[in-house]
Amino acid sequence: MRFLLFFLLLPLAEIAGFAWVGSAIGVLPTVLLVVLSALVGIGLLKRHGIDTLRRAQDRLDRGEPPVQEAFDGLCLALAGLLLVIPGFLSDIAGLLLFLPPVRSWLFGRMNMVVVTTGPAGVRPGGPLDGAGRPGGRAHGGPDVIEGDWVEVREERYRLEGEGGDDTPPTESRWRPPGR
């Protein structure tokens, strides 16, 4: 319910922001500021997005999961989107997300929430550490995977007419073995 209320009130706040800034500096400068913020958002997203991809690739090359880089990439994409959306409140939020200290603070807050939520939380150095990279395996446990299995043999079902009989079948060719 709070998210719905937020998304209903945000456009009203943006319109109020346009009216306030427009009355203070005029209509044309207000429109130019909105266009400029969109262009700045696109430029910053290009520059920071490529840097984040490089850092993520470096972490992957070292065999480490690029969790911080993935979070940074998500924040940068959201920041670019917020800067492209017309409105001064969204521009302020977008510019804040471009700042590395703000992203680090948000990552720390998100990490605390995820780790303290229970068994589904991501825990660095936890039981699945290293399981996602080639040659990686879970630490501290044997290489045993429990589960049920059934051996399937290729001879279980055969096609009638295989083995030199070129006559086309008149009905379904599938037969259980021994018939």
C-alpha positions as CSV (number, residue, x, y, z in Angstrom):
1,M,0.0,0.0,0.0
2,R,2.9,2.4,0.8
3,F,4.4,1.8,-2.6
4,L,1.1,2.5,-4.4
5,L,0.8,5.7,-2.4
6,F,4.4,6.6,-3.2
7,F,3.8,6.2,-7.0
8,L,0.7,8.2,-6.8
9,L,2.3,11.1,-4.9
10,L,5.6,11.2,-6.8
11,P,4.1,12.7,-10.0
12,L,2.2,15.3,-7.9
13,A,5.5,16.2,-6.2
14,E,7.3,16.4,-9.5
15,I,4.6,18.7,-10.9
16,A,4.8,20.9,-7.8
17,G,8.6,21.0,-8.3
18,F,8.2,22.1,-11.9
19,A,5.8,24.8,-10.8
20,W,8.1,26.0,-8.1
21,V,11.3,26.0,-10.2
22,G,9.4,27.5,-13.2
23,S,8.1,30.4,-11.1
24,A,11.6,31.0,-9.7
25,I,13.7,30.9,-13.0
26,G,11.1,30.9,-15.8
27,V,9.6,28.3,-18.1
28,L,12.4,28.1,-20.7
29,P,15.3,27.6,-18.2
30,T,13.2,25.0,-16.5
31,V,12.7,23.0,-19.7
32,L,16.4,23.4,-20.5
33,L,17.3,22.0,-17.1
34,V,15.1,19.0,-17.6
35,V,16.7,18.3,-21.0
36,L,20.2,18.9,-19.7
37,S,19.6,16.5,-16.8
38,A,18.5,13.8,-19.3
39,L,21.6,14.3,-21.4
40,V,23.9,14.3,-18.3
41,G,22.2,11.1,-17.1
42,I,22.8,9.3,-20.4
43,G,26.5,10.5,-20.4
44,L,27.1,9.5,-16.8
45,L,25.4,6.1,-17.4
46,K,27.7,5.4,-20.3
47,R,30.9,6.3,-18.5
48,H,30.1,4.7,-15.1
49,G,28.4,1.7,-16.7
50,I,31.5,0.7,-18.7
51,D,33.7,1.1,-15.6
52,T,31.4,-1.1,-13.6
53,L,31.5,-3.8,-16.2
54,R,35.3,-3.7,-16.3
55,R,35.5,-4.0,-12.5
56,A,33.0,-6.9,-12.6
57,Q,35.0,-8.7,-15.2
58,D,38.2,-8.2,-13.1
59,R,36.4,-9.8,-10.1
60,L,35.2,-12.7,-12.2
61,D,38.8,-13.2,-13.6
62,R,40.0,-13.5,-10.0
63,G,37.3,-16.1,-9.2
64,E,35.3,-13.8,-7.0
65,P,31.6,-13.1,-7.3
66,P,31.0,-9.5,-8.5
67,V,28.2,-8.7,-6.0
68,Q,29.2,-5.1,-5.3
69,E,29.7,-4.5,-9.0
70,A,26.3,-6.0,-9.8
71,F,24.7,-3.8,-7.2
72,D,26.6,-0.7,-8.5
73,G,25.4,-1.6,-12.0
74,L,21.8,-1.8,-10.8
75,C,22.1,1.5,-9.0
76,L,23.7,3.2,-12.0
77,A,21.0,1.9,-14.3
78,L,18.3,3.2,-11.9
79,A,20.2,6.5,-11.6
80,G,20.3,6.9,-15.4
81,L,16.6,6.1,-15.6
82,L,15.8,8.6,-12.9
83,L,17.8,11.3,-14.7
84,V,16.1,10.6,-18.0
85,I,12.6,10.8,-16.3
86,P,11.5,14.5,-16.3
87,G,11.4,15.9,-12.8
88,F,13.6,17.5,-10.2
89,L,13.0,15.0,-7.4
90,S,13.9,12.1,-9.6
91,D,17.0,14.0,-10.9
92,I,18.2,14.6,-7.3
93,A,17.7,10.9,-6.5
94,G,19.5,9.9,-9.7
95,L,22.4,12.2,-9.0
96,L,22.7,10.7,-5.5
97,L,22.8,7.2,-6.9
98,F,25.8,8.2,-9.1
99,L,27.9,9.0,-6.1
100,P,30.0,6.0,-5.0
101,P,29.7,6.7,-1.2
102,V,25.9,6.7,-1.5
103,R,26.0,3.4,-3.4
104,S,28.4,1.9,-0.8
105,W,26.1,3.0,2.0
106,L,23.1,1.5,0.2
107,F,25.0,-1.7,-0.4
108,G,25.9,-2.0,3.3
109,R,22.3,-1.5,4.3
110,M,21.1,-4.0,1.7
111,N,23.7,-6.5,2.8
112,M,22.7,-6.2,6.4
113,V,19.0,-6.8,5.4
114,V,19.8,-9.8,3.2
115,V,22.2,-11.5,5.7
116,T,19.8,-11.1,8.6
117,T,16.7,-12.4,6.8
118,G,17.4,-16.1,7.4
119,P,18.4,-19.1,5.3
120,A,17.6,-17.4,2.0
121,G,20.1,-14.6,2.7
122,V,23.3,-14.3,0.8
123,R,26.2,-14.8,3.2
124,P,29.8,-14.1,1.9
125,G,31.9,-17.1,2.7
126,G,28.8,-19.2,3.4
127,P,28.2,-22.8,2.3
128,L,27.8,-22.0,-1.3
129,D,30.9,-19.8,-1.6
130,G,32.7,-20.7,-4.8
131,A,29.9,-22.9,-6.1
132,G,29.1,-20.6,-9.0
133,R,32.5,-20.4,-10.6
134,P,34.2,-23.1,-12.8
135,G,35.9,-25.6,-10.6
136,G,34.4,-24.1,-7.5
137,R,32.6,-26.3,-4.9
138,A,31.1,-25.8,-1.5
139,H,33.5,-25.6,1.4
140,G,33.4,-27.8,4.4
141,G,31.4,-30.7,2.9
142,P,32.0,-33.9,1.0
143,D,31.3,-34.1,-2.7
144,V,28.0,-35.9,-2.1
145,I,24.8,-35.0,-3.8
146,E,21.8,-36.7,-2.3
147,G,18.8,-37.6,-4.5
148,D,16.8,-40.3,-6.2
149,W,17.9,-41.6,-9.6
150,V,16.7,-44.0,-12.2
151,E,18.9,-45.7,-14.7
152,V,17.5,-45.3,-18.2
153,R,18.6,-47.7,-20.9
154,E,18.3,-46.9,-24.6
155,E,16.8,-50.3,-25.4
156,R,13.8,-49.6,-23.3
157,Y,11.7,-48.5,-26.3
158,R,12.6,-49.4,-29.9
159,L,11.2,-48.4,-33.2
160,E,9.5,-51.1,-35.3
161,G,11.1,-51.4,-38.6
162,E,14.7,-50.6,-37.4
163,G,17.4,-52.9,-38.6
164,G,16.8,-53.2,-42.3
165,D,13.1,-53.3,-42.6
166,D,12.2,-50.5,-45.1
167,T,8.5,-51.0,-45.2
168,P,6.6,-48.1,-43.7
169,P,4.5,-48.9,-40.6
170,T,0.7,-48.8,-40.9
171,E,0.2,-47.6,-37.3
172,S,2.4,-46.2,-34.5
173,R,6.0,-47.5,-34.6
174,W,6.6,-47.4,-30.9
175,R,6.5,-50.7,-29.1
176,P,7.5,-51.8,-25.6
177,P,10.5,-54.2,-25.6
178,G,9.6,-57.9,-26.2
179,R,6.5,-57.3,-28.3
